[in-house]
Amino acid sequence: MNLKDKVGFITGGVSGIGYATAELLLQHGAKVAVIDVNSEAGRTAVSNLAVKYGEANVIFVKCDVTEDGDIEEAFKQTIAKYGRLDVIMNNAGILNESNYKLMISVNLTAAITGTMLGMKYLRKDQGGNGGVILNMSSISGLKPSLCLPAYAATKHGIVGYTRSMANSMAADINVHGVRFNCVCPEFTDTPMVRSLESVDSLNRRGIHHAQALSNYVSENVDGMIKVSYIADNIIKLLADETKNGAAMLITSKGVAFIDPPEHPYFSDRANLKR
Ligand SMILES: NC(=O)c1ccc[n+]([C@@H]2O[C@H](COP(=O)([O-])OP(=O)(O)OC[C@H]3O[C@@H](n4cnc5c(N)ncnc54)[C@H](O)[C@@H]3O)[C@@H](O)[C@H]2O)c1
């Protein structure tokens, strides 16, 4: 997919990985809707981007992704502004083991809702142009997490949902034109990770092995992957039309596509009686 003149919709887009991806999409000539619950940071982020890339190319929509009505309204405002939608990045996320119900709602439920509500604007058979949905997982979506078991559950959920949607919808891709992929970064230097330096903050959020995690982050955060590297790889994945159902692991040592063994009954539509 050539990203020039395409329209991207990024939740959690005012900070960290979401913001870096929004900026890179703009550099590729796309237009962007930055979606976030933090309206103060949203206004600042969008005015910075508008100065660099033009007011016509970026909007901020305040949206709490735990509210289905907010997500629907954000899609409507994006379509009203640009008249099309090509890329949905369900990226908003939090870390909170104590309030795991809220975390599941932000990290996983909202990504499923964003996929389901967004599909109708992307589908070629419903007036869209086709496109790609990119869900944000983590390396904790692929392996056990020592400190964040409920977070890992949300991120495993993203991998399972995204790969399953791709698998389920693949036979009709020529009809709807939508691809589904996810990315699984390791520790990246963002405000979310910087917040792990404080033991008090970790304890308040019920994060396991708080002291050890705080020590690790404090000692290593300056050398962690930068958001620009994650955004670069996300852009490559968005543009690559051969990728559907991909789980892209992004580490400081490079990128790998994770391909769990397929079970023939569940992965091959020929085995399902229609
Ligand atoms: N930083 C990492 O090491 C890392 C690694 C793997 C995956 N991730 C994932 O990447 C995504 C982005 O994380 P980040 O590190 O850039 O964090 P970040 O804290 O910089 O950005 C997260 C954004 O999500 C927004 N958000 C939170 N709750 C929301 C809600 N209810 N509605 C709308 N927006 C909401 C925040 O306001 C914030 O702007 C998250 O899903 C995170 O789990 C991060």
The ligand as a Tripos MOL2 file, in Angstrom:
@<TRIPOS>MOLECULE
LIG
   44    48     1     0     0
SMALL
NO_CHARGES

@<TRIPOS>ATOM
      1 N1          6.6410    1.0820   25.5160 N.am      1 LIG1
      2 C1          6.8130   -0.2320   25.4600 C.2       1 LIG1
      3 O1          7.8210   -0.7940   25.9210 O.2       1 LIG1
      4 C2          5.7820   -1.0900   24.7940 C.ar      1 LIG1
      5 C3          6.1600   -2.3760   24.3930 C.ar      1 LIG1
      6 C4          5.2060   -3.1920   23.7920 C.ar      1 LIG1
      7 C5          3.9260   -2.7280   23.5800 C.ar      1 LIG1
      8 N2          3.5860   -1.4690   23.9880 N.ar      1 LIG1
      9 C6          2.2080   -1.0350   23.7480 C.3       1 LIG1
     10 O2          2.2350    0.0750   22.8620 O.3       1 LIG1
     11 C7          1.0820    0.8930   23.0910 C.3       1 LIG1
     12 C8          1.5250    2.3270   23.2760 C.3       1 LIG1
     13 O3          2.3170    2.3920   24.4470 O.3       1 LIG1
     14 P1          3.3910    3.5410   24.7350 P.3       1 LIG1
     15 O4          4.5380    2.8750   25.3700 O.co2     1 LIG1
     16 O5          3.5680    4.3780   23.5370 O.co2     1 LIG1
     17 O6          2.6170    4.2940   25.9220 O.3       1 LIG1
     18 P2          2.1980    5.7930   26.1880 P.3       1 LIG1
     19 O7          1.7450    5.8050   27.6040 O.co2     1 LIG1
     20 O8          3.2530    6.7220   25.7460 O.co2     1 LIG1
     21 O9          0.9260    5.9700   25.2070 O.3       1 LIG1
     22 C9         -0.3070    5.3720   25.4720 C.3       1 LIG1
     23 C10        -1.4020    6.3320   25.0500 C.3       1 LIG1
     24 O10        -2.6780    5.6750   25.2570 O.3       1 LIG1
     25 C11        -3.5760    6.6570   25.7360 C.3       1 LIG1
     26 N3         -4.7030    6.0400   26.4360 N.ar      1 LIG1
     27 C12        -4.6940    5.3930   27.6260 C.ar      1 LIG1
     28 N4         -5.9380    5.0430   27.9780 N.ar      1 LIG1
     29 C13        -6.7550    5.4610   26.9780 C.ar      1 LIG1
     30 C14        -8.1610    5.3980   26.7710 C.ar      1 LIG1
     31 N5         -8.9960    4.8390   27.6790 N.pl3     1 LIG1
     32 N6         -8.6730    5.9270   25.6360 N.ar      1 LIG1
     33 C15        -7.8570    6.5210   24.7220 C.ar      1 LIG1
     34 N7         -6.5190    6.6220   24.8770 N.ar      1 LIG1
     35 C16        -5.9790    6.0960   25.9930 C.ar      1 LIG1
     36 C17        -2.7280    7.5220   26.6670 C.3       1 LIG1
     37 O11        -3.3460    8.7860   26.9490 O.3       1 LIG1
     38 C18        -1.4430    7.6210   25.8760 C.3       1 LIG1
     39 O12        -1.4420    8.7560   25.0170 O.3       1 LIG1
     40 C19         0.3710    0.2890   24.3060 C.3       1 LIG1
     41 O13        -0.6840   -0.5420   23.8600 O.3       1 LIG1
     42 C20         1.4590   -0.5410   24.9600 C.3       1 LIG1
     43 O14         0.9150   -1.6010   25.7250 O.3       1 LIG1
     44 C21         4.4840   -0.6260   24.5780 C.ar      1 LIG1
@<TRIPOS>BOND
     1     1     2 1
     2     2     3 2
     3     2     4 1
     4     4     5 ar
     5     4    44 ar
     6     5     6 ar
     7     6     7 ar
     8     7     8 ar
     9     8     9 1
    10     8    44 ar
    11     9    10 1
    12     9    42 1
    13    10    11 1
    14    11    12 1
    15    11    40 1
    16    12    13 1
    17    13    14 1
    18    14    15 2
    19    14    16 1
    20    14    17 1
    21    17    18 1
    22    18    19 2
    23    18    20 1
    24    18    21 1
    25    21    22 1
    26    22    23 1
    27    23    24 1
    28    23    38 1
    29    24    25 1
    30    25    26 1
    31    25    36 1
    32    26    27 ar
    33    26    35 ar
    34    27    28 ar
    35    28    29 ar
    36    29    30 ar
    37    29    35 ar
    38    30    31 1
    39    30    32 ar
    40    32    33 ar
    41    33    34 ar
    42    34    35 ar
    43    36    37 1
    44    36    38 1
    45    38    39 1
    46    40    41 1
    47    40    42 1
    48    42    43 1
@<TRIPOS>SUBSTRUCTURE
     1 LIG1         1 GROUP 0 **** ****
